[in-house]
Amino acid sequence: MPLPSSSSRTQRHKLILAGTMVVLVVLVSAVLLAVLIPGRKGTPGSEVLQWKGQGTTKQLQELVLGRCYNYIACSDVTVNPELRDKDCLKIWELFQNAFMYKHPCNATEEDFQPLMALATQSILCNKSLFWTKTKDLVHRYTNTNRDFLTLEDTLLGYMADGLSWCGDPSSPGVNYESCPEWTECENNPSSMYWKMSSKMFAEAACGITQVMLNGSIEAGAFRNNSIFGSVEVVNLNPNKVSKMQIWLMQDIDGPQRYVLIMQNIITLYI
């Protein structure tokens, strides 16, 4: 059998070398694409989406967990015995799973439903106090008078009050630079969270309920597009709520002092 010539061996070596180079190029290209494709979970090369609102609060996990533990520790478990079984670590896990690595304009009720179900609590009859455009005053009132309870005095409200959060498809899955304002997209994570928790707060109300309104607003004390007007009022159960007392507050000396006093109480029978 004749031995292959020197030129044949050289040609074969060239073919093997060329094939090896093609394989290396394909592998390198695949790695680069995996790193650079925008929107892939965990890809550091993707650009973060830009919005008009404040970005996710720094140390969000520590704040939510700390508030959860503090709320349970300071609560009267004889009044709310279900608080004994609240798992703050699980609550945080469900909270972050609801928005991390997700487009902030595509939040759904299904995203937050597990969290709402785990963190909900019962509300005693005659204790529910709703509000709109009177946040500072209503919470100064409930901080000194424990006769009533606002949404922010519940676990769900207390954990998230004053915080901002939204996800992003790129790594690290959270946008710390900016989040959508309510006017930019309706289904943002914060809006969905507060609408769902407000709906649950209203559904739990029973007996005589209260609402504190700001009578100094030119557009009117009651607004159909507010959380109270569009979510809470329509979800009150007439079989459980006997009447609503409206506290109409007035501004003294204009916006400089922003001191509100009770002008009158209007009783509305459901």
C-alpha positions as CSV (number, residue, x, y, z in Angstrom):
1,M,0.0,0.0,0.0
2,P,1.6,3.3,-1.0
3,L,2.3,5.9,1.7
4,P,0.6,9.2,1.4
5,S,2.7,11.9,-0.2
6,S,4.0,14.9,1.8
7,S,1.7,17.3,-0.1
8,S,-1.3,15.1,0.9
9,R,-0.4,15.1,4.5
10,T,0.0,18.9,4.4
11,Q,-3.4,19.3,2.8
12,R,-5.0,17.1,5.5
13,H,-3.3,19.1,8.3
14,K,-4.6,22.4,6.8
15,L,-8.2,21.0,6.6
16,I,-8.0,19.8,10.3
17,L,-6.7,23.2,11.4
18,A,-9.3,25.0,9.4
19,G,-12.1,22.9,10.9
20,T,-10.7,23.5,14.4
21,M,-10.7,27.3,13.8
22,V,-14.4,27.2,12.7
23,V,-15.4,25.3,15.8
24,L,-13.6,27.9,18.0
25,V,-15.2,30.8,16.2
26,V,-18.6,29.3,16.7
27,L,-18.0,28.7,20.4
28,V,-16.7,32.2,21.0
29,S,-19.6,33.7,19.1
30,A,-22.1,31.8,21.2
31,V,-20.5,33.0,24.4
32,L,-20.5,36.6,23.2
33,L,-24.2,36.4,22.2
34,A,-25.2,34.9,25.5
35,V,-23.5,37.8,27.3
36,L,-24.6,40.6,25.1
37,I,-28.2,39.8,24.2
38,P,-30.4,42.5,25.9
39,G,-33.1,41.4,28.3
40,R,-31.6,38.0,29.3
41,K,-31.9,37.4,33.0
42,G,-28.7,38.1,34.8
43,T,-26.9,39.7,31.8
44,P,-24.8,42.7,33.0
45,G,-24.4,44.1,29.5
46,S,-28.1,45.2,29.1
47,E,-29.1,48.8,29.6
48,V,-31.4,49.6,32.4
49,L,-34.8,51.1,31.4
50,Q,-35.3,54.8,32.1
51,W,-38.4,56.3,33.8
52,K,-39.5,59.6,35.4
53,G,-40.1,58.3,38.9
54,Q,-37.8,57.6,41.8
55,G,-35.8,54.4,41.6
56,T,-36.0,51.4,43.9
57,T,-35.2,52.3,47.5
58,K,-31.7,51.3,48.5
59,Q,-31.5,48.4,51.0
60,L,-35.1,47.5,50.1
61,Q,-34.7,44.0,51.5
62,E,-33.4,45.2,54.8
63,L,-36.2,47.8,55.2
64,V,-39.0,45.4,54.3
65,L,-37.7,42.6,56.6
66,G,-37.0,45.0,59.4
67,R,-40.5,46.5,59.2
68,C,-42.1,43.1,59.0
69,Y,-40.3,41.9,62.2
70,N,-40.9,45.1,64.0
71,Y,-44.6,45.2,63.1
72,I,-45.2,41.6,64.4
73,A,-43.1,42.3,67.6
74,C,-45.1,45.4,68.4
75,S,-48.5,44.0,67.6
76,D,-51.1,42.7,70.1
77,V,-51.3,39.1,69.0
78,T,-54.3,38.6,71.3
79,V,-56.2,40.9,68.9
80,N,-54.5,39.5,65.7
81,P,-53.5,36.0,66.6
82,E,-52.7,35.2,62.9
83,L,-49.7,37.5,63.1
84,R,-47.9,34.9,65.2
85,D,-47.6,32.7,62.1
86,K,-46.3,35.4,59.7
87,D,-43.0,34.4,58.1
88,C,-41.1,37.6,57.2
89,L,-38.5,35.8,55.1
90,K,-41.2,34.1,53.1
91,I,-43.0,37.4,52.8
92,W,-39.9,39.1,51.4
93,E,-39.3,36.2,49.0
94,L,-42.8,36.6,47.6
95,F,-42.4,40.3,47.5
96,Q,-39.3,40.3,45.4
97,N,-40.5,37.5,43.1
98,A,-43.5,39.7,42.2
99,F,-41.4,42.3,40.4
100,M,-37.7,41.3,40.0
101,Y,-36.5,40.7,36.4
102,K,-39.9,41.8,35.1
103,H,-40.8,44.7,32.9
104,P,-42.2,47.4,35.3
105,C,-45.2,48.2,33.1
106,N,-46.4,44.6,33.0
107,A,-47.2,43.9,36.7
108,T,-50.3,41.7,37.2
109,E,-52.5,40.7,40.1
110,E,-51.2,37.2,39.8
111,D,-47.7,38.5,40.5
112,F,-48.7,39.9,43.9
113,Q,-51.5,37.5,44.9
114,P,-49.3,35.0,46.8
115,L,-47.8,37.9,48.8
116,M,-51.3,39.4,49.6
117,A,-52.6,36.0,50.7
118,L,-49.7,35.5,53.1
119,A,-49.4,39.0,54.6
120,T,-53.2,39.8,55.0
121,Q,-54.7,40.2,58.4
122,S,-58.2,40.6,59.9
123,I,-59.5,44.1,60.8
124,L,-61.8,44.6,63.7
125,C,-65.2,46.1,63.1
126,N,-65.6,49.9,63.5
127,K,-61.8,50.3,63.2
128,S,-61.3,51.1,59.5
129,L,-60.2,54.6,58.6
130,F,-59.8,55.6,54.9
131,W,-58.2,58.7,53.6
132,T,-57.3,60.7,50.5
133,K,-55.0,63.8,50.3
134,T,-54.7,63.9,54.1
135,K,-51.8,61.4,54.7
136,D,-49.8,63.4,57.2
137,L,-52.8,64.4,59.3
138,V,-54.5,61.0,59.3
139,H,-51.3,59.2,60.5
140,R,-50.6,61.8,63.2
141,Y,-54.1,61.0,64.4
142,T,-53.8,57.2,64.4
143,N,-50.3,57.4,66.0
144,T,-51.9,59.1,69.0
145,N,-55.3,57.6,68.9
146,R,-55.5,53.8,68.5
147,D,-59.3,53.8,68.0
148,F,-58.8,53.5,64.2
149,L,-56.6,51.8,61.7
150,T,-55.5,53.0,58.2
151,L,-54.1,50.8,55.5
152,E,-50.6,51.9,56.5
153,D,-51.3,50.6,60.0
154,T,-51.6,47.1,58.7
155,L,-48.7,44.8,57.9
156,L,-49.0,45.2,54.1
157,G,-49.2,49.0,54.4
158,Y,-46.6,49.4,57.1
159,M,-43.9,47.4,55.2
160,A,-44.2,49.4,52.0
161,D,-45.1,52.9,53.1
162,G,-42.9,55.5,51.5
163,L,-40.8,52.9,49.6
164,S,-40.2,52.7,45.9
165,W,-39.5,49.5,43.9
166,C,-39.6,48.2,40.3
167,G,-37.9,45.4,38.3
168,D,-35.9,45.4,35.1
169,P,-35.3,42.6,32.6
170,S,-31.5,43.1,32.9
171,S,-29.2,42.2,35.8
172,P,-29.6,42.7,38.8
173,G,-33.3,42.5,38.1
174,V,-34.0,45.7,40.0
175,N,-33.9,49.3,38.7
176,Y,-32.3,51.5,41.3
177,E,-32.1,54.5,39.0
178,S,-35.7,55.1,38.1
179,C,-39.2,53.6,38.2
180,P,-42.4,54.4,36.3
181,E,-44.6,57.0,37.7
182,W,-48.3,56.2,38.0
183,T,-49.0,58.3,34.9
184,E,-46.4,56.5,32.8
185,C,-47.9,53.1,33.0
186,E,-50.9,52.0,35.0
187,N,-49.7,48.4,35.7
188,N,-46.4,49.2,37.5
189,P,-45.5,47.2,40.6
190,S,-46.1,49.9,43.1
191,S,-49.5,50.8,41.7
192,M,-50.5,47.1,41.6
193,Y,-49.4,46.5,45.2
194,W,-51.3,49.5,46.6
195,K,-54.4,48.8,44.6
196,M,-54.6,45.2,45.7
197,S,-53.8,46.0,49.3
198,S,-56.4,48.8,49.3
199,K,-59.0,46.5,47.8
200,M,-58.3,43.9,50.6
201,F,-58.4,46.6,53.3
202,A,-61.8,47.8,52.0
203,E,-63.2,44.3,51.7
204,A,-62.2,43.6,55.4
205,A,-64.0,46.7,56.7
206,C,-67.2,46.1,58.8
207,G,-69.5,48.1,61.1
208,I,-69.0,51.9,61.0
209,T,-66.2,53.1,58.8
210,Q,-64.4,56.5,58.7
211,V,-62.8,58.5,55.9
212,M,-60.8,61.7,56.2
213,L,-61.0,64.0,53.2
214,N,-59.3,67.3,52.4
215,G,-62.0,69.9,51.8
216,S,-59.4,72.5,50.7
217,I,-58.6,70.9,47.3
218,E,-60.0,73.0,44.4
219,A,-60.8,69.9,42.4
220,G,-63.0,68.7,45.3
221,A,-62.6,66.5,48.4
222,F,-63.8,63.4,46.6
223,R,-62.1,62.3,43.4
224,N,-63.3,59.3,41.3
225,N,-59.8,58.5,40.1
226,S,-58.2,58.4,43.6
227,I,-57.5,55.1,45.3
228,F,-60.3,55.8,47.7
229,G,-62.8,56.7,44.9
230,S,-61.8,54.0,42.4
231,V,-60.8,51.1,44.6
232,E,-61.8,51.3,48.2
233,V,-65.4,52.7,48.0
234,V,-66.4,50.2,45.3
235,N,-65.1,47.3,47.3
236,L,-66.9,48.1,50.6
237,N,-69.3,45.3,51.4
238,P,-72.8,46.7,52.1
239,N,-73.7,43.5,54.0
240,K,-70.8,44.2,56.4
241,V,-70.6,48.0,56.5
242,S,-73.5,49.8,58.2
243,K,-72.4,53.4,57.5
244,M,-69.5,55.7,56.7
245,Q,-68.6,58.8,58.6
246,I,-66.8,61.4,56.4
247,W,-64.4,63.7,58.2
248,L,-64.1,66.8,56.0
249,M,-60.9,68.7,56.8
250,Q,-60.0,72.3,56.0
251,D,-56.6,74.0,55.4
252,I,-55.9,77.0,57.7
253,D,-54.1,80.0,56.2
254,G,-53.3,78.2,52.9
255,P,-50.6,75.8,51.9
256,Q,-47.8,77.5,54.0
257,R,-49.0,76.1,57.3
258,Y,-50.9,73.1,56.0
259,V,-52.7,72.6,59.3
260,L,-56.0,70.8,58.9
261,I,-58.9,70.8,61.3
262,M,-62.1,68.9,61.4
263,Q,-64.8,71.0,59.8
264,N,-67.7,68.6,60.1
265,I,-68.6,65.0,60.0
266,I,-71.1,63.8,57.4
267,T,-72.6,60.4,58.0
268,L,-73.3,58.3,54.9
269,Y,-75.5,55.3,55.3
270,I,-74.4,52.4,53.1
